[in-house]
Amino acid sequence: MKRRSLLIGAAGAAALSGGAGIWLLGPARPVTDMGDWSTVHHWLDRVVRTQATTRSGWSLPVVLQHLAQSIEYSLDGYPELKPGWFRATVGALAGRTFQRLGAMHHGLDEPIPGAPALTEAALDSSAQRLRDAVLRFEAHRGTLQPHFAYGALDRESYARAHLMHVADHAQLVRNAGE
């Protein structure tokens, strides 16, 4: 019992310190900014129309591809999963916390573990990839794949996680002229 408590406590401390690549503390953008998929589509229309940029370490096309990758992996399977003990404890706790808060905060230039490197592409094609991923997710009725950190999520929880993910990245996007 002591070993189990020690492991859970250490895992919780790692998550809170950001060592797991998932941040539970710090400012977060509310999910209401991307409350549904139609809001994501309107946001994409605006960023393409205005040739928006991002203040993150990634270009906007790379950010959009990263967001698309995340949605695609929820359907097709993530290339690399955190260990089962992590997904059952720290990862699940982080996921539930984000769901409860309605917002997430994570490293905005951290790739998905095991995912191929993202490359520069045209803004239009990157936005289309994200649109296509959203449409696939909306149409999908089968089993969803476990999240690499949060573990198994139902459809509603996955949708909220994706919307929070988009909102977290969107906070660093600015339209031309801003």
N, CA and C atoms as an extended XYZ file, in Angstrom:
534
Properties=species:S:1:pos:R:3:atomname:S:1:resname:S:1:resid:I:1 pbc="F F F"
N         0.825       -1.197        0.000 N   MET     1
C         0.000        0.000        0.000 CA  MET     1
C         0.865        1.256        0.000 C   MET     1
N         1.968        1.220        0.761 N   LYS     2
C         2.827        2.390        0.820 CA  LYS     2
C         3.445        2.675       -0.557 C   LYS     2
N         3.833        1.620       -1.263 N   ARG     3
C         4.434        1.788       -2.588 CA  ARG     3
C         3.435        2.424       -3.545 C   ARG     3
N         2.199        1.968       -3.512 N   ARG     4
C         1.162        2.507       -4.385 CA  ARG     4
C         0.923        3.981       -4.081 C   ARG     4
N         0.816        4.344       -2.807 N   SER     5
C         0.612        5.742       -2.422 CA  SER     5
C         1.789        6.602       -2.867 C   SER     5
N         2.991        6.066       -2.715 N   LEU     6
C         4.179        6.794       -3.119 CA  LEU     6
C         4.181        7.032       -4.627 C   LEU     6
N         3.835        6.006       -5.407 N   LEU     7
C         3.801        6.152       -6.859 CA  LEU     7
C         2.753        7.159       -7.303 C   LEU     7
N         1.574        7.093       -6.709 N   ILE     8
C         0.510        8.025       -7.080 CA  ILE     8
C         0.901        9.442       -6.689 C   ILE     8
N         1.473        9.612       -5.506 N   GLY     9
C         1.911       10.939       -5.070 CA  GLY     9
C         2.999       11.498       -5.964 C   GLY     9
N         3.958       10.667       -6.340 N   ALA    10
C         5.039       11.113       -7.219 CA  ALA    10
C         4.497       11.474       -8.598 C   ALA    10
N         3.571       10.674       -9.089 N   ALA    11
C         2.988       10.952      -10.400 CA  ALA    11
C         2.206       12.262      -10.363 C   ALA    11
N         1.465       12.493       -9.297 N   GLY    12
C         0.722       13.748       -9.155 CA  GLY    12
C         1.651       14.939       -9.107 C   GLY    12
N         2.750       14.816       -8.378 N   ALA    13
C         3.726       15.904       -8.305 CA  ALA    13
C         4.340       16.173       -9.666 C   ALA    13
N         4.618       15.111      -10.426 N   ALA    14
C         5.182       15.285      -11.767 CA  ALA    14
C         4.211       16.028      -12.669 C   ALA    14
N         2.947       15.703      -12.575 N   ALA    15
C         1.951       16.374      -13.410 CA  ALA    15
C         1.825       17.840      -13.037 C   ALA    15
N         1.821       18.118      -11.742 N   LEU    16
C         1.687       19.497      -11.301 CA  LEU    16
C         2.910       20.327      -11.641 C   LEU    16
N         4.061       19.692      -11.708 N   SER    17
C         5.287       20.427      -12.030 CA  SER    17
C         5.468       20.593      -13.534 C   SER    17
N         4.628       19.946      -14.310 N   GLY    18
C         4.745       20.035      -15.763 CA  GLY    18
C         5.681       18.989      -16.337 C   GLY    18
N         6.256       18.147      -15.486 N   GLY    19
C         7.201       17.145      -15.962 CA  GLY    19
C         6.580       16.146      -16.912 C   GLY    19
N         5.283       16.011      -16.890 N   ALA    20
C         4.623       15.061      -17.774 CA  ALA    20
C         4.216       15.693      -19.096 C   ALA    20
N         4.506       16.979      -19.267 N   GLY    21
C         4.109       17.656      -20.494 CA  GLY    21
C         2.656       18.083      -20.468 C   GLY    21
N         2.003       17.934      -19.336 N   ILE    22
C         0.616       18.332      -19.176 CA  ILE    22
C         0.574       19.262      -17.979 C   ILE    22
N         0.056       20.435      -18.148 N   TRP    23
C         0.088       21.438      -17.096 CA  TRP    23
C        -1.300       21.576      -16.485 C   TRP    23
N        -1.373       21.481      -15.166 N   LEU    24
C        -2.650       21.647      -14.482 CA  LEU    24
C        -2.782       23.049      -13.903 C   LEU    24
N        -1.681       23.756      -13.781 N   LEU    25
C        -1.698       25.082      -13.193 CA  LEU    25
C        -1.365       26.107      -14.259 C   LEU    25
N        -1.760       27.326      -14.032 N   GLY    26
C        -1.437       28.393      -14.959 CA  GLY    26
C        -2.669       28.841      -15.715 C   GLY    26
N        -2.541       29.942      -16.451 N   PRO    27
C        -3.703       30.484      -17.153 CA  PRO    27
C        -4.170       29.543      -18.249 C   PRO    27
N        -5.456       29.483      -18.431 N   ALA    28
C        -6.017       28.646      -19.488 CA  ALA    28
C        -7.149       29.406      -20.151 C   ALA    28
N        -7.349       29.140      -21.410 N   ARG    29
C        -8.431       29.767      -22.164 CA  ARG    29
C        -9.673       28.889      -22.006 C   ARG    29
N       -10.801       29.485      -21.633 N   PRO    30
C       -12.004       28.668      -21.440 CA  PRO    30
C       -12.443       27.992      -22.732 C   PRO    30
N       -13.003       26.803      -22.582 N   VAL    31
C       -13.475       26.057      -23.747 CA  VAL    31
C       -14.634       26.780      -24.430 C   VAL    31
N       -15.315       27.672      -23.724 N   THR    32
C       -16.437       28.370      -24.340 CA  THR    32
C       -15.991       29.173      -25.561 C   THR    32
N       -14.682       29.491      -25.676 N   ASP    33
C       -14.195       30.174      -26.864 CA  ASP    33
C       -14.281       29.267      -28.089 C   ASP    33
N       -14.256       27.971      -27.896 N   MET    34
C       -14.421       26.995      -28.975 CA  MET    34
C       -15.475       26.003      -28.505 C   MET    34
N       -16.647       26.487      -28.242 N   GLY    35
C       -17.691       25.698      -27.614 CA  GLY    35
C       -18.267       24.572      -28.445 C   GLY    35
N       -18.069       24.632      -29.759 N   ASP    36
C       -18.566       23.556      -30.612 CA  ASP    36
C       -17.781       23.568      -31.919 C   ASP    36
N       -18.048       22.562      -32.738 N   TRP    37
C       -17.280       22.431      -33.973 CA  TRP    37
C       -17.568       23.556      -34.960 C   TRP    37
N       -18.784       24.096      -34.960 N   SER    38
C       -19.067       25.203      -35.887 CA  SER    38
C       -18.216       26.417      -35.539 C   SER    38
N       -17.931       26.622      -34.264 N   THR    39
C       -17.060       27.722      -33.852 CA  THR    39
C       -15.647       27.505      -34.399 C   THR    39
N       -15.190       26.263      -34.400 N   VAL    40
C       -13.869       25.951      -34.950 CA  VAL    40
C       -13.847       26.261      -36.446 C   VAL    40
N       -14.910       25.872      -37.152 N   HIS    41
C       -14.970       26.146      -38.598 CA  HIS    41
C       -14.955       27.655      -38.871 C   HIS    41
N       -15.710       28.431      -38.097 N   HIS    42
C       -15.728       29.894      -38.268 CA  HIS    42
C       -14.356       30.493      -37.946 C   HIS    42
N       -13.723       29.985      -36.904 N   TRP    43
C       -12.386       30.458      -36.539 CA  TRP    43
C       -11.404       30.174      -37.678 C   TRP    43
N       -11.471       28.969      -38.240 N   LEU    44
C       -10.597       28.626      -39.370 CA  LEU    44
C       -10.848       29.550      -40.570 C   LEU    44
N       -12.113       29.830      -40.869 N   ASP    45
C       -12.427       30.755      -41.962 CA  ASP    45
C       -11.754       32.101      -41.719 C   ASP    45
N       -11.835       32.593      -40.480 N   ARG    46
C       -11.271       33.896      -40.147 CA  ARG    46
C        -9.742       33.900      -40.243 C   ARG    46
N        -9.085       32.862      -39.702 N   VAL    47
C        -7.619       32.875      -39.728 CA  VAL    47
C        -7.084       32.750      -41.151 C   VAL    47
N        -7.785       32.032      -42.015 N   VAL    48
C        -7.352       31.927      -43.411 CA  VAL    48
C        -7.620       33.247      -44.126 C   VAL    48
N        -8.812       33.795      -43.943 N   ARG    49
C        -9.182       35.042      -44.613 CA  ARG    49
C        -8.238       36.190      -44.235 C   ARG    49
N        -7.846       36.254      -42.965 N   THR    50
C        -7.006       37.361      -42.501 CA  THR    50
C        -5.514       37.047      -42.565 C   THR    50
N        -5.176       35.822      -43.021 N   GLN    51
C        -3.760       35.402      -43.048 CA  GLN    51
C        -3.136       35.601      -41.668 C   GLN    51
N        -3.820       35.049      -40.663 N   ALA    52
C        -3.402       35.188      -39.275 CA  ALA    52
C        -2.022       34.579      -39.052 C   ALA    52
N        -1.431       34.958      -37.946 N   THR    53
C        -0.137       34.427      -37.538 CA  THR    53
C        -0.256       33.949      -36.098 C   THR    53
N         0.811       33.359      -35.603 N   THR    54
C         0.797       32.886      -34.228 CA  THR    54
C         2.021       33.411      -33.498 C   THR    54
N         1.852       33.598      -32.198 N   ARG    55
C         2.952       34.051      -31.353 CA  ARG    55
C         3.666       32.875      -30.697 C   ARG    55
N         3.337       31.661      -31.095 N   SER    56
C         3.994       30.488      -30.521 CA  SER    56
C         5.296       30.210      -31.267 C   SER    56
N         5.998       29.191      -30.851 N   GLY    57
C         7.229       28.798      -31.534 CA  GLY    57
C         6.968       28.128      -32.866 C   GLY    57
N         5.730       27.768      -33.138 N   TRP    58
C         5.352       27.126      -34.393 CA  TRP    58
C         4.633       28.123      -35.290 C   TRP    58
N         4.758       27.938      -36.590 N   SER    59
C         3.971       28.743      -37.536 CA  SER    59
C         2.510       28.306      -37.427 C   SER    59
N         1.614       29.150      -37.910 N   LEU    60
C         0.196       28.797      -37.862 CA  LEU    60
C        -0.123       27.525      -38.652 C   LEU    60
N         0.436       27.317      -39.859 N   PRO    61
C         0.156       26.055      -40.544 CA  PRO    61
C         0.578       24.831      -39.721 C   PRO    61
N         1.699       24.909      -39.028 N   VAL    62
C         2.148       23.779      -38.204 CA  VAL    62
C         1.193       23.585      -37.020 C   VAL    62
N         0.734       24.666      -36.411 N   VAL    63
C        -0.236       24.561      -35.315 CA  VAL    63
C        -1.502       23.860      -35.803 C   VAL    63
N        -2.007       24.254      -36.967 N   LEU    64
C        -3.237       23.653      -37.499 CA  LEU    64
C        -3.034       22.174      -37.808 C   LEU    64
N        -1.861       21.813      -38.331 N   GLN    65
C        -1.571       20.401      -38.587 CA  GLN    65
C        -1.505       19.614      -37.280 C   GLN    65
N        -0.914       20.210      -36.238 N   HIS    66
C        -0.834       19.574      -34.921 CA  HIS    66
C        -2.239       19.307      -34.377 C   HIS    66
N        -3.123       20.285      -34.508 N   LEU    67
C        -4.502       20.111      -34.042 CA  LEU    67
C        -5.202       19.003      -34.838 C   LEU    67
N        -4.968       18.987      -36.146 N   ALA    68
C        -5.552       17.935      -36.990 CA  ALA    68
C        -5.013       16.572      -36.584 C   ALA    68
N        -3.702       16.489      -36.354 N   GLN    69
C        -3.080       15.231      -35.928 CA  GLN    69
C        -3.769       14.680      -34.687 C   GLN    69
N        -4.006       15.535      -33.717 N   SER    70
C        -4.613       15.110      -32.464 CA  SER    70
C        -5.990       14.486      -32.706 C   SER    70
N        -6.782       15.128      -33.541 N   ILE    71
C        -8.123       14.609      -33.849 CA  ILE    71
C        -8.013       13.311      -34.641 C   ILE    71
N        -7.126       13.286      -35.618 N   GLU    72
C        -6.931       12.072      -36.421 CA  GLU    72
C        -6.519       10.892      -35.540 C   GLU    72
N        -5.620       11.140      -34.596 N   TYR    73
C        -5.152       10.061      -33.726 CA  TYR    73
C        -6.249        9.548      -32.802 C   TYR    73
N        -7.214       10.391      -32.455 N   SER    74
C        -8.319        9.896      -31.625 CA  SER    74
C        -9.157        8.886      -32.401 C   SER    74
N        -9.095        8.944      -33.724 N   LEU    75
C        -9.823        8.010      -34.584 CA  LEU    75
C        -8.968        6.817      -34.997 C   LEU    75
N        -7.689        7.079      -35.281 N   ASP    76
C        -6.812        6.065      -35.851 CA  ASP    76
C        -5.855        5.418      -34.856 C   ASP    76
N        -5.670        6.051      -33.711 N   GLY    77
C        -4.738        5.557      -32.700 CA  GLY    77
C        -3.479        6.408      -32.637 C   GLY    77
N        -3.082        6.748      -31.437 N   TYR    78
C        -1.870        7.545      -31.237 CA  TYR    78
C        -0.645        6.670      -31.489 C   TYR    78
N         0.415        7.247      -32.041 N   PRO    79
C         1.604        6.448      -32.346 CA  PRO    79
C         2.323        5.956      -31.085 C   PRO    79
N         2.147        6.652      -29.983 N   GLU    80
C         2.834        6.290      -28.742 CA  GLU    80
C         1.935        6.665      -27.571 C   GLU    80
N         1.731        5.717      -26.665 N   LEU    81
C         0.911        5.973      -25.481 CA  LEU    81
C         1.805        6.086      -24.250 C   LEU    81
N         1.403        6.937      -23.313 N   LYS    82
C         2.065        6.949      -22.013 CA  LYS    82
C         1.810        5.580      -21.382 C   LYS    82
N         2.634        5.171      -20.419 N   PRO    83
C         2.415        3.870      -19.771 CA  PRO    83
C         1.011        3.767      -19.168 C   PRO    83
N         0.515        2.544      -19.089 N   GLY    84
C        -0.826        2.307      -18.561 CA  GLY    84
C        -1.036        2.893      -17.177 C   GLY    84
N        -0.027        2.771      -16.287 N   TRP    85
C        -0.179        3.321      -14.939 CA  TRP    85
C        -0.365        4.837      -15.005 C   TRP    85
N         0.312        5.503      -15.959 N   PHE    86
C         0.199        6.953      -16.109 CA  PHE    86
C        -1.201        7.329      -16.575 C   PHE    86
N        -1.675        6.628      -17.633 N   ARG    87
C        -3.009        6.924      -18.169 CA  ARG    87
C        -4.100        6.657      -17.145 C   ARG    87
N        -3.876        5.680      -16.245 N   ALA    88
C        -4.883        5.330      -15.237 CA  ALA    88
C        -4.848        6.270      -14.031 C   ALA    88
N        -3.771        7.020      -13.858 N   THR    89
C        -3.651        7.871      -12.668 CA  THR    89
C        -3.494        9.337      -13.071 C   THR    89
N        -2.283        9.753      -13.299 N   VAL    90
C        -1.976       11.156      -13.573 CA  VAL    90
C        -2.692       11.663      -14.821 C   VAL    90
N        -2.619       10.909      -15.894 N   GLY    91
C        -3.257       11.334      -17.134 CA  GLY    91
C        -4.762       11.454      -16.990 C   GLY    91
N        -5.377       10.444      -16.357 N   ALA    92
C        -6.827       10.495      -16.153 CA  ALA    92
C        -7.205       11.681      -15.272 C   ALA    92
N        -6.396       11.938      -14.234 N   LEU    93
C        -6.649       13.077      -13.343 CA  LEU    93
C        -6.558       14.385      -14.119 C   LEU    93
N        -5.536       14.525      -14.949 N   ALA    94
C        -5.389       15.743      -15.749 CA  ALA    94
C        -6.590       15.916      -16.680 C   ALA    94
N        -6.971       14.855      -17.365 N   GLY    95
C        -8.113       14.921      -18.270 CA  GLY    95
C        -9.393       15.318      -17.555 C   GLY    95
N        -9.647       14.691      -16.400 N   ARG    96
C       -10.856       15.035      -15.627 CA  ARG    96
C       -10.803       16.475      -15.126 C   ARG    96
N        -9.616       16.921      -14.728 N   THR    97
C        -9.476       18.295      -14.246 CA  THR    97
C        -9.778       19.288      -15.355 C   THR    97
N        -9.231       19.060      -16.541 N   PHE    98
C        -9.506       19.939      -17.665 CA  PHE    98
C       -11.001       19.932      -17.997 C   PHE    98
N       -11.608       18.755      -17.975 N   GLN    99
C       -13.041       18.655      -18.269 CA  GLN    99
C       -13.851       19.459      -17.250 C   GLN    99
N       -13.474       19.338      -15.984 N   ARG   100
C       -14.195       20.041      -14.916 CA  ARG   100
C       -14.025       21.554      -15.052 C   ARG   100
N       -12.798       21.992      -15.347 N   LEU   101
C       -12.511       23.419      -15.484 CA  LEU   101
C       -13.039       23.994      -16.796 C   LEU   101
N       -13.204       23.130      -17.800 N   GLY   102
C       -13.631       23.601      -19.112 CA  GLY   102
C       -12.522       24.283      -19.876 C   GLY   102
N       -11.292       24.012      -19.495 N   ALA   103
C       -10.142       24.622      -20.164 CA  ALA   103
C        -8.914       23.760      -19.915 C   ALA   103
N        -7.933       23.893      -20.797 N   MET   104
C        -6.672       23.188      -20.592 CA  MET   104
C        -5.524       24.161      -20.798 C   MET   104
N        -4.405       23.784      -20.270 N   HIS   105
C        -3.174       24.546      -20.461 CA  HIS   105
C        -2.076       23.511      -20.646 C   HIS   105
N        -1.391       23.591      -21.758 N   HIS   106
C        -0.324       22.635      -22.024 CA  HIS   106
C         0.776       23.327      -22.820 C   HIS   106
N         1.908       22.683      -22.947 N   GLY   107
C         3.000       23.238      -23.733 CA  GLY   107
C         2.574       23.406      -25.176 C   GLY   107
N         2.553       24.630      -25.668 N   LEU   108
C         1.999       24.909      -26.988 CA  LEU   108
C         2.976       24.670      -28.137 C   LEU   108
N         4.150       24.172      -27.821 N   ASP   109
C         5.066       23.792      -28.895 CA  ASP   109
C         5.609       22.385      -28.658 C   ASP   109
N         4.820       21.573      -27.964 N   GLU   110
C         5.195       20.180      -27.711 CA  GLU   110
C         4.485       19.267      -28.708 C   GLU   110
N         5.237       18.513      -29.490 N   PRO   111
C         4.594       17.592      -30.437 CA  PRO   111
C         3.917       16.434      -29.713 C   PRO   111
N         3.031       15.785      -30.406 N   ILE   112
C         2.385       14.580      -29.882 CA  ILE   112
C         3.442       13.491      -29.841 C   ILE   112
N         3.589       12.798      -28.712 N   PRO   113
C         4.638       11.770      -28.605 CA  PRO   113
C         4.554       10.734      -29.733 C   PRO   113
N         5.683       10.540      -30.387 N   GLY   114
C         5.780        9.541      -31.444 CA  GLY   114
C         5.262        9.981      -32.795 C   GLY   114
N         4.664       11.173      -32.860 N   ALA   115
C         4.110       11.643      -34.135 CA  ALA   115
C         5.225       12.087      -35.065 C   ALA   115
N         5.027       11.904      -36.371 N   PRO   116
C         6.032       12.399      -37.311 CA  PRO   116
C         6.151       13.913      -37.194 C   PRO   116
N         7.347       14.398      -37.448 N   ALA   117
C         7.581       15.844      -37.387 CA  ALA   117
C         6.659       16.558      -38.367 C   ALA   117
N         6.160       17.684      -37.929 N   LEU   118
C         5.305       18.498      -38.782 CA  LEU   118
C         6.184       19.400      -39.636 C   LEU   118
N         5.773       19.603      -40.868 N   THR   119
C         6.556       20.421      -41.787 CA  THR   119
C         5.738       21.618      -42.239 C   THR   119
N         6.429       22.611      -42.722 N   GLU   120
C         5.749       23.801      -43.214 CA  GLU   120
C         4.877       23.436      -44.414 C   GLU   120
N         3.739       24.073      -44.474 N   ALA   121
C         2.805       23.884      -45.580 CA  ALA   121
C         2.033       25.186      -45.744 C   ALA   121
N         1.264       25.277      -46.784 N   ALA   122
C         0.442       26.456      -47.008 CA  ALA   122
C        -0.651       26.522      -45.941 C   ALA   122
N        -1.004       27.735      -45.564 N   LEU   123
C        -2.054       27.935      -44.563 CA  LEU   123
C        -3.359       27.289      -45.014 C   LEU   123
N        -3.732       27.467      -46.279 N   ASP   124
C        -4.981       26.888      -46.796 CA  ASP   124
C        -5.020       25.377      -46.637 C   ASP   124
N        -3.931       24.699      -46.998 N   SER   125
C        -3.940       23.232      -46.926 CA  SER   125
C        -3.911       22.746      -45.481 C   SER   125
N        -3.240       23.466      -44.611 N   SER   126
C        -3.226       23.081      -43.194 CA  SER   126
C        -4.603       23.270      -42.577 C   SER   126
N        -5.270       24.370      -42.927 N   ALA   127
C        -6.626       24.607      -42.439 CA  ALA   127
C        -7.573       23.532      -42.967 C   ALA   127
N        -7.394       23.138      -44.230 N   GLN   128
C        -8.248       22.087      -44.801 CA  GLN   128
C        -8.029       20.760      -44.095 C   GLN   128
N        -6.793       20.459      -43.743 N   ARG   129
C        -6.522       19.213      -43.015 CA  ARG   129
C        -7.271       19.213      -41.685 C   ARG   129
N        -7.257       20.343      -40.986 N   LEU   130
C        -7.988       20.421      -39.717 CA  LEU   130
C        -9.489       20.303      -39.953 C   LEU   130
N       -10.011       20.976      -40.978 N   ARG   131
C       -11.446       20.856      -41.297 CA  ARG   131
C       -11.818       19.390      -41.567 C   ARG   131
N       -10.996       18.725      -42.373 N   ASP   132
C       -11.255       17.323      -42.709 CA  ASP   132
C       -11.232       16.445      -41.463 C   ASP   132
N       -10.292       16.697      -40.553 N   ALA   133
C       -10.215       15.916      -39.319 CA  ALA   133
C       -11.468       16.131      -38.469 C   ALA   133
N       -11.913       17.371      -38.386 N   VAL   134
C       -13.132       17.678      -37.622 CA  VAL   134
C       -14.325       16.963      -38.236 C   VAL   134
N       -14.457       17.034      -39.553 N   LEU   135
C       -15.583       16.371      -40.227 CA  LEU   135
C       -15.544       14.860      -40.011 C   LEU   135
N       -14.358       14.282      -40.074 N   ARG   136
C       -14.218       12.830      -39.807 CA  ARG   136
C       -14.651       12.502      -38.389 C   ARG   136
N       -14.221       13.320      -37.432 N   PHE   137
C       -14.580       13.076      -36.036 CA  PHE   137
C       -16.089       13.180      -35.859 C   PHE   137
N       -16.692       14.216      -36.443 N   GLU   138
C       -18.136       14.408      -36.322 CA  GLU   138
C       -18.921       13.239      -36.917 C   GLU   138
N       -18.428       12.684      -38.013 N   ALA   139
C       -19.132       11.596      -38.698 CA  ALA   139
C       -18.851       10.227      -38.084 C   ALA   139
N       -17.781       10.115      -37.323 N   HIS   140
C       -17.351        8.824      -36.787 CA  HIS   140
C       -18.347        8.299      -35.745 C   HIS   140
N       -18.725        7.053      -35.883 N   ARG   141
C       -19.657        6.443      -34.926 CA  ARG   141
C       -19.051        5.224      -34.244 C   ARG   141
N       -17.851        4.874      -34.615 N   GLY   142
C       -17.203        3.707      -34.040 CA  GLY   142
C       -16.482        4.020      -32.739 C   GLY   142
N       -15.661        3.078      -32.323 N   THR   143
C       -14.875        3.215      -31.106 CA  THR   143
C       -13.782        4.247      -31.311 C   THR   143
N       -13.576        5.051      -30.300 N   LEU   144
C       -12.486        6.021      -30.325 CA  LEU   144
C       -11.267        5.402      -29.656 C   LEU   144
N       -10.105        5.799      -30.112 N   GLN   145
C        -8.851        5.262      -29.587 CA  GLN   145
C        -8.495        5.958      -28.270 C   GLN   145
N        -7.771        5.270      -27.389 N   PRO   146
C        -7.377        5.917      -26.132 CA  PRO   146
C        -6.467        7.112      -26.383 C   PRO   146
N        -6.674        8.153      -25.608 N   HIS   147
C        -5.806        9.324      -25.676 CA  HIS   147
C        -4.436        8.933      -25.137 C   HIS   147
N        -3.381        9.484      -25.694 N   PHE   148
C        -2.033        9.070      -25.303 CA  PHE   148
C        -1.744        9.335      -23.832 C   PHE   148
N        -2.407       10.300      -23.215 N   ALA   149
C        -2.164       10.615      -21.805 CA  ALA   149
C        -3.389       10.374      -20.936 C   ALA   149
N        -4.581       10.724      -21.415 N   TYR   150
C        -5.800       10.645      -20.600 CA  TYR   150
C        -6.420        9.260      -20.577 C   TYR   150
N        -6.052        8.401      -21.514 N   GLY   151
C        -6.637        7.068      -21.591 CA  GLY   151
C        -7.949        7.077      -22.350 C   GLY   151
N        -8.826        6.132      -22.014 N   ALA   152
C       -10.103        5.992      -22.715 CA  ALA   152
C       -11.007        7.182      -22.410 C   ALA   152
N       -11.595        7.752      -23.457 N   LEU   153
C       -12.542        8.857      -23.324 CA  LEU   153
C       -13.789        8.522      -24.129 C   LEU   153
N       -14.940        8.912      -23.613 N   ASP   154
C       -16.145        8.744      -24.413 CA  ASP   154
C       -16.198        9.866      -25.461 C   ASP   154
N       -17.145        9.761      -26.365 N   ARG   155
C       -17.236       10.700      -27.487 CA  ARG   155
C       -17.342       12.151      -27.016 C   ARG   155
N       -18.206       12.409      -26.058 N   GLU   156
C       -18.412       13.772      -25.557 CA  GLU   156
C       -17.141       14.319      -24.897 C   GLU   156
N       -16.491       13.504      -24.089 N   SER   157
C       -15.260       13.943      -23.420 CA  SER   157
C       -14.145       14.195      -24.433 C   SER   157
N       -14.069       13.351      -25.453 N   TYR   158
C       -13.055       13.552      -26.484 CA  TYR   158
C       -13.320       14.850      -27.244 C   TYR   158
N       -14.582       15.085      -27.594 N   ALA   159
C       -14.919       16.313      -28.316 CA  ALA   159
C       -14.529       17.531      -27.487 C   ALA   159
N       -14.877       17.514      -26.203 N   ARG   160
C       -14.507       18.642      -25.333 CA  ARG   160
C       -12.988       18.778      -25.240 C   ARG   160
N       -12.274       17.672      -25.134 N   ALA   161
C       -10.811       17.738      -25.066 CA  ALA   161
C       -10.249       18.368      -26.345 C   ALA   161
N       -10.775       17.977      -27.494 N   HIS   162
C       -10.307       18.560      -28.754 CA  HIS   162
C       -10.637       20.057      -28.819 C   HIS   162
N       -11.840       20.431      -28.410 N   LEU   163
C       -12.229       21.840      -28.430 CA  LEU   163
C       -11.357       22.664      -27.483 C   LEU   163
N       -11.046       22.110      -26.320 N   MET   164
C       -10.161       22.808      -25.386 CA  MET   164
C        -8.753       22.916      -25.967 C   MET   164
N        -8.321       21.879      -26.676 N   HIS   165
C        -7.000       21.886      -27.305 CA  HIS   165
C        -6.926       22.994      -28.349 C   HIS   165
N        -7.946       23.103      -29.195 N   VAL   166
C        -7.979       24.169      -30.198 CA  VAL   166
C        -7.973       25.528      -29.503 C   VAL   166
N        -8.804       25.686      -28.472 N   ALA   167
C        -8.883       26.966      -27.759 CA  ALA   167
C        -7.549       27.340      -27.125 C   ALA   167
N        -6.845       26.358      -26.574 N   ASP   168
C        -5.563       26.647      -25.935 CA  ASP   168
C        -4.563       27.171      -26.968 C   ASP   168
N        -4.531       26.549      -28.139 N   HIS   169
C        -3.628       27.031      -29.186 CA  HIS   169
C        -4.120       28.354      -29.784 C   HIS   169
N        -5.421       28.537      -29.877 N   ALA   170
C        -5.986       29.742      -30.492 CA  ALA   170
C        -5.629       31.004      -29.718 C   ALA   170
N        -5.329       30.870      -28.445 N   GLN   171
C        -4.996       32.064      -27.663 CA  GLN   171
C        -3.744       32.770      -28.183 C   GLN   171
N        -2.894       32.062      -28.917 N   LEU   172
C        -1.664       32.661      -29.463 CA  LEU   172
C        -1.793       33.060      -30.936 C   LEU   172
N        -2.985       32.897      -31.490 N   VAL   173
C        -3.218       33.253      -32.889 CA  VAL   173
C        -3.772       34.661      -32.943 C   VAL   173
N        -3.208       35.445      -33.858 N   ARG   174
C        -3.737       36.800      -34.023 CA  ARG   174
C        -3.962       37.067      -35.499 C   ARG   174
N        -5.042       37.774      -35.776 N   ASN   175
C        -5.361       38.121      -37.144 CA  ASN   175
C        -4.418       39.216      -37.625 C   ASN   175
N        -4.201       39.268      -38.907 N   ALA   176
C        -3.321       40.296      -39.467 CA  ALA   176
C        -3.827       41.668      -39.035 C   ALA   176
N        -2.910       42.530      -38.667 N   GLY   177
C        -3.283       43.876      -38.252 CA  GLY   177
C        -3.489       44.022      -36.753 C   GLY   177
N        -3.474       42.918      -36.002 N   GLU   178
C        -3.662       43.006      -34.551 CA  GLU   178
C        -2.355       43.324      -33.869 C   GLU   178
